[in-house]
Amino acid sequence: MYSFEQILQFVESHIEQIQFDRRPQSLYLPLKYILSLGGKRIRPALMLMACNLYSEAVEKALQPAIGMEIFHNFTLLHDDLMDDADKRRNQQAVHKKWNANTAILSGDAMLILAYQFIGDTESSLLKGILSIFTETALKICEGQQYDMDFEQRLDVSEEEYIEMIRLKTAVLIACCLKSGALIGGASSEDANKLYKCGIYTGLAFQLQDDLLDTFGDPQTFGKNIGGDILCNKKTFLHLQMMKGASDVQKGLIRTIQADRNCRPKEKIAAIKSIYESLGVREITNDRILHYYNRAMQELTGLQLPAERLQIFYETIDMLLGRKS
């Protein structure tokens, strides 16, 4: 069984070797750029680890795993454009370095390339893997639309938000785990358990991302801190704040959010102070732990020797124990 670090090196080495030789280069330079920014490579690594649970031949899952990473970066490229975000991984977002039209078209090319890489799956498994991925891609679009719709609403519920992040974030992690397991030779029962593990891991991971957006270190988080607050996003933290706020606090929150002249640092500090007074950070951490425990429960049902699962357990622990 490979370690997570060995799998990451395997993935990174393969990404570095990808050649974008087609013309015009102006279409492919943004692809090279966003992939060169690094990132945690969590999705392809988890896909290879899921394969490795059942097979030593992880290379048979490598091309589709890289396809999943290209697709993930495509979603980030378009997400940054829709949010008008300045930074991605401490560097200029693609639409800032080039322009919006370039970001749209290069993103479209990334989506097509993702299918090309995923298509390099063993023929007997290809139809099933493509079916899982296509359904996942549609769900991610649905999640993004919910996220956009929520910007215009004041009545978003916690249940709606959890469903949105399940679609926007968790399903791709689940897709990678299930696909990797199937390529490795897992039973459909085990593959489905890993899918559920991926859903709970993805929910915990996104809630942690919400938390880091406000309380993280910008040098390690890779994005400007407080972006969700500045955009008045209906994150889990925001929903918990509104649930616990007094009428006076709710009035203050709406005033702060509506004030176009409020300086960004002052707005972030004001909302963060309310988060702290209401224990929002602690509530969020408790929910992250809840989803972590649900993910662990799914792993206990896998038909595998305990020693093969140990590295996988440690990997999930590491992913959900990020310190920033």
C-alpha positions as CSV (number, residue, x, y, z in Angstrom):
1,M,0.0,0.0,0.0
2,Y,1.4,3.4,-1.0
3,S,1.5,6.2,1.4
4,F,-0.4,9.4,0.7
5,E,2.9,11.3,0.1
6,Q,4.0,8.7,-2.5
7,I,0.7,8.9,-4.3
8,L,0.9,12.7,-4.3
9,Q,4.4,12.6,-5.8
10,F,3.1,10.1,-8.4
11,V,0.2,12.5,-9.3
12,E,2.4,15.7,-9.4
13,S,5.0,14.1,-11.5
14,H,2.4,13.0,-14.1
15,I,0.8,16.5,-14.2
16,E,4.2,18.1,-14.7
17,Q,4.7,15.9,-17.8
18,I,1.5,16.8,-19.5
19,Q,2.2,18.5,-22.8
20,F,-0.2,21.1,-24.3
21,D,1.2,21.2,-27.8
22,R,-1.9,22.1,-29.7
23,R,-2.5,25.5,-31.2
24,P,-3.3,28.3,-30.5
25,Q,-1.1,28.4,-27.4
26,S,-3.2,31.4,-26.1
27,L,-6.0,28.8,-25.4
28,Y,-3.7,26.4,-23.5
29,L,-1.5,28.8,-21.6
30,P,-4.1,29.4,-18.9
31,L,-4.5,25.6,-18.6
32,K,-0.8,25.2,-18.0
33,Y,-0.9,28.2,-15.6
34,I,-3.7,27.0,-13.3
35,L,-2.4,23.4,-13.2
36,S,1.1,24.8,-12.4
37,L,-0.2,26.6,-9.3
38,G,-0.2,23.3,-7.5
39,G,-3.0,22.8,-5.0
40,K,-3.4,19.8,-2.7
41,R,-4.3,17.3,-5.5
42,I,-6.6,15.7,-3.0
43,R,-9.1,14.3,-5.6
44,P,-6.7,12.4,-7.8
45,A,-4.7,11.2,-4.8
46,L,-7.8,9.9,-3.1
47,M,-8.8,8.2,-6.4
48,L,-5.5,6.4,-6.6
49,M,-5.6,5.5,-2.9
50,A,-9.0,4.0,-3.3
51,C,-7.7,1.9,-6.3
52,N,-4.7,0.9,-4.1
53,L,-7.0,-0.5,-1.4
54,Y,-7.8,-3.3,-3.9
55,S,-4.9,-3.3,-6.3
56,E,-1.1,-2.6,-6.4
57,A,-1.5,-1.5,-10.1
58,V,-2.5,2.1,-9.3
59,E,-1.2,3.3,-12.7
60,K,-4.4,2.0,-14.3
61,A,-6.3,4.7,-12.4
62,L,-3.8,7.4,-13.2
63,Q,-5.2,8.9,-16.4
64,P,-8.8,9.1,-15.2
65,A,-7.5,10.5,-11.9
66,I,-5.7,13.3,-13.7
67,G,-8.9,13.9,-15.7
68,M,-10.7,14.4,-12.4
69,E,-8.0,17.0,-11.3
70,I,-8.3,18.8,-14.6
71,F,-12.1,18.9,-14.2
72,H,-11.7,20.2,-10.6
73,N,-9.4,23.0,-11.8
74,F,-11.9,23.9,-14.5
75,T,-14.6,24.4,-11.9
76,L,-12.2,26.6,-9.9
77,L,-11.4,28.7,-13.0
78,H,-15.1,29.4,-13.7
79,D,-15.9,29.8,-10.0
80,D,-13.3,32.5,-9.6
81,L,-14.7,34.2,-12.7
82,M,-18.2,34.1,-11.3
83,D,-17.1,35.4,-7.9
84,D,-14.7,37.9,-9.5
85,A,-12.0,36.5,-7.1
86,D,-8.6,38.1,-7.3
87,K,-6.5,35.2,-6.2
88,R,-6.2,31.5,-6.5
89,R,-3.4,29.7,-4.5
90,N,-1.8,33.1,-3.8
91,Q,-1.5,33.9,-7.5
92,Q,-3.7,35.9,-9.9
93,A,-6.9,34.2,-10.9
94,V,-7.0,33.3,-14.6
95,H,-9.6,36.0,-15.5
96,K,-7.4,38.6,-13.8
97,K,-4.1,37.5,-15.4
98,W,-5.8,37.3,-18.8
99,N,-9.5,38.3,-19.2
100,A,-13.0,36.9,-18.7
101,N,-13.4,35.6,-22.3
102,T,-10.1,33.7,-22.0
103,A,-11.1,32.2,-18.7
104,I,-14.4,31.0,-20.2
105,L,-12.9,29.4,-23.3
106,S,-9.9,27.9,-21.6
107,G,-12.2,26.5,-19.0
108,D,-14.3,24.9,-21.7
109,A,-11.2,23.3,-23.1
110,M,-10.3,22.0,-19.7
111,L,-13.7,20.3,-19.4
112,I,-13.2,18.6,-22.8
113,L,-9.7,17.5,-21.8
114,A,-11.0,16.1,-18.6
115,Y,-13.3,13.8,-20.6
116,Q,-10.3,12.8,-22.8
117,F,-8.3,11.7,-19.8
118,I,-11.1,9.9,-18.1
119,G,-11.8,8.2,-21.4
120,D,-8.5,6.4,-21.0
121,T,-10.1,3.9,-18.6
122,E,-10.0,0.1,-19.1
123,S,-12.7,-0.6,-21.7
124,S,-14.7,-2.9,-19.5
125,L,-15.1,-0.2,-16.9
126,L,-15.3,2.8,-19.1
127,K,-19.1,3.1,-19.5
128,G,-19.6,2.9,-15.7
129,I,-16.8,5.4,-14.8
130,L,-18.1,7.9,-17.5
131,S,-21.6,7.5,-16.1
132,I,-20.5,8.3,-12.6
133,F,-18.4,11.2,-13.7
134,T,-21.1,12.7,-16.0
135,E,-23.7,12.6,-13.2
136,T,-21.2,14.2,-10.9
137,A,-20.4,17.0,-13.3
138,L,-24.1,17.8,-13.6
139,K,-24.6,17.8,-9.9
140,I,-21.7,20.2,-9.5
141,C,-23.3,22.6,-11.9
142,E,-26.6,22.3,-9.9
143,G,-24.7,23.0,-6.8
144,Q,-23.1,26.1,-8.3
145,Q,-26.5,27.4,-9.4
146,Y,-27.9,26.9,-5.9
147,D,-24.9,28.9,-4.6
148,M,-25.7,31.7,-7.1
149,D,-29.4,31.6,-6.2
150,F,-28.6,31.9,-2.5
151,E,-26.9,35.3,-3.1
152,Q,-30.4,36.7,-3.9
153,R,-32.2,35.2,-0.9
154,L,-32.3,36.0,2.8
155,D,-34.2,32.8,3.8
156,V,-31.6,30.1,3.0
157,S,-31.9,27.2,5.5
158,E,-29.1,25.1,6.9
159,E,-30.5,22.1,5.1
160,E,-30.4,23.9,1.8
161,Y,-26.8,25.0,2.4
162,I,-25.7,21.4,3.2
163,E,-27.3,20.1,0.1
164,M,-25.6,22.8,-2.0
165,I,-22.1,21.9,-0.7
166,R,-22.9,18.2,-1.1
167,L,-23.5,18.9,-4.8
168,K,-20.8,21.6,-5.3
169,T,-18.0,19.9,-3.4
170,A,-18.7,16.5,-1.9
171,V,-19.9,14.6,-4.9
172,L,-16.5,15.0,-6.8
173,I,-14.6,13.6,-3.8
174,A,-17.1,10.7,-3.6
175,C,-16.9,10.2,-7.4
176,C,-13.1,9.9,-7.2
177,L,-13.2,7.4,-4.3
178,K,-15.9,5.2,-6.0
179,S,-14.2,5.3,-9.4
180,G,-10.8,4.5,-8.0
181,A,-12.2,1.6,-6.1
182,L,-14.0,0.1,-9.1
183,I,-10.9,0.4,-11.2
184,G,-9.0,-1.4,-8.5
185,G,-11.5,-4.2,-8.5
186,A,-13.7,-3.4,-5.6
187,S,-17.2,-4.9,-5.2
188,S,-20.1,-2.6,-5.9
189,E,-20.9,-2.7,-2.2
190,D,-17.5,-1.5,-1.2
191,A,-17.5,1.1,-3.9
192,N,-20.8,2.5,-2.7
193,K,-19.5,2.7,0.9
194,L,-16.5,4.6,-0.3
195,Y,-18.8,6.9,-2.2
196,K,-20.7,7.7,1.0
197,C,-17.4,8.1,2.8
198,G,-16.5,10.7,0.2
199,I,-19.7,12.6,0.6
200,Y,-19.2,12.9,4.4
201,T,-15.5,13.8,3.9
202,G,-16.4,16.4,1.3
203,L,-19.0,18.0,3.6
204,A,-16.5,18.2,6.4
205,F,-13.9,19.5,4.0
206,Q,-16.1,22.3,2.7
207,L,-17.2,23.4,6.2
208,Q,-13.5,23.5,7.1
209,D,-12.9,25.6,4.0
210,D,-15.7,28.0,5.1
211,L,-14.0,28.2,8.5
212,L,-10.6,28.9,7.0
213,D,-12.0,31.6,4.8
214,T,-12.6,33.7,8.0
215,F,-10.2,32.3,10.5
216,G,-7.3,31.0,8.4
217,D,-3.9,32.3,7.5
218,P,-3.9,33.8,4.0
219,Q,-0.3,32.5,3.4
220,T,-1.4,28.9,3.9
221,F,-5.0,29.2,2.8
222,G,-4.1,30.4,-0.7
223,K,-6.8,33.0,-0.9
224,N,-7.6,36.3,0.7
225,I,-9.2,35.9,4.1
226,G,-12.8,37.1,4.5
227,G,-13.8,36.8,0.9
228,D,-17.1,35.1,1.8
229,I,-17.9,37.9,4.3
230,L,-17.2,40.6,1.7
231,C,-19.5,38.8,-0.8
232,N,-22.3,38.3,1.8
233,K,-22.2,34.6,1.1
234,K,-24.7,32.4,2.9
235,T,-22.0,30.1,4.3
236,F,-22.5,27.7,7.2
237,L,-20.9,30.3,9.5
238,H,-23.3,33.0,8.3
239,L,-26.4,30.8,8.8
240,Q,-25.3,29.9,12.3
241,M,-24.7,33.6,13.0
242,M,-28.2,34.5,11.9
243,K,-29.7,31.6,13.8
244,G,-28.1,32.7,17.1
245,A,-28.2,36.5,16.6
246,S,-30.5,38.7,18.6
247,D,-32.8,41.1,16.8
248,V,-30.4,43.9,17.5
249,Q,-27.5,41.9,16.1
250,K,-29.5,41.0,13.0
251,G,-30.1,44.7,12.4
252,L,-26.4,45.4,12.8
253,I,-25.5,42.6,10.4
254,R,-27.9,43.8,7.7
255,T,-26.6,47.3,8.1
256,I,-23.0,46.1,7.7
257,Q,-23.8,44.0,4.7
258,A,-25.7,46.8,3.0
259,D,-23.1,49.5,3.6
260,R,-21.2,49.9,0.3
261,N,-18.9,52.4,1.9
262,C,-17.7,50.1,4.6
263,R,-14.0,49.3,4.2
264,P,-13.3,45.6,3.6
265,K,-11.1,45.1,6.6
266,E,-13.7,46.8,8.8
267,K,-16.5,44.7,7.4
268,I,-14.5,41.4,7.9
269,A,-13.6,42.4,11.5
270,A,-17.2,43.4,12.4
271,I,-18.7,40.1,11.2
272,K,-15.9,38.0,12.6
273,S,-16.5,39.6,16.0
274,I,-20.1,38.6,15.9
275,Y,-19.1,35.1,14.9
276,E,-16.8,34.9,17.9
277,S,-19.5,36.3,20.3
278,L,-22.0,33.6,19.2
279,G,-19.6,30.7,19.2
280,V,-19.9,30.1,15.5
281,R,-16.4,28.7,15.1
282,E,-17.1,26.1,17.8
283,I,-20.5,25.1,16.2
284,T,-18.8,24.7,12.8
285,N,-16.0,22.6,14.3
286,D,-18.6,20.3,16.0
287,R,-20.4,19.8,12.6
288,I,-17.1,19.0,10.9
289,L,-16.4,16.4,13.6
290,H,-19.9,14.9,13.0
291,Y,-19.3,14.4,9.3
292,Y,-15.8,13.1,10.0
293,N,-17.3,10.4,12.3
294,R,-19.9,9.5,9.6
295,A,-17.1,9.1,7.1
296,M,-15.2,6.8,9.4
297,Q,-18.3,4.7,10.0
298,E,-18.6,4.0,6.3
299,L,-14.9,2.8,6.2
300,T,-15.5,0.3,9.0
301,G,-17.9,-1.7,6.7
302,L,-15.3,-2.3,3.9
303,Q,-14.4,-5.9,3.2
304,L,-10.6,-5.3,3.6
305,P,-7.9,-6.2,6.1
306,A,-7.4,-3.6,8.8
307,E,-3.8,-3.0,7.9
308,R,-4.7,-1.9,4.3
309,L,-7.2,0.6,5.7
310,Q,-4.8,2.1,8.2
311,I,-3.1,4.4,5.7
312,F,-6.5,5.5,4.3
313,Y,-7.7,6.3,7.8
314,E,-4.6,8.4,8.4
315,T,-5.1,10.2,5.1
316,I,-8.7,11.2,6.0
317,D,-7.4,12.3,9.5
318,M,-4.8,14.4,7.8
319,L,-7.2,16.0,5.3
320,L,-9.6,17.0,8.0
321,G,-7.0,18.1,10.5
322,R,-5.5,20.9,8.4
323,K,-4.1,23.7,10.5
324,S,-4.1,27.2,8.9
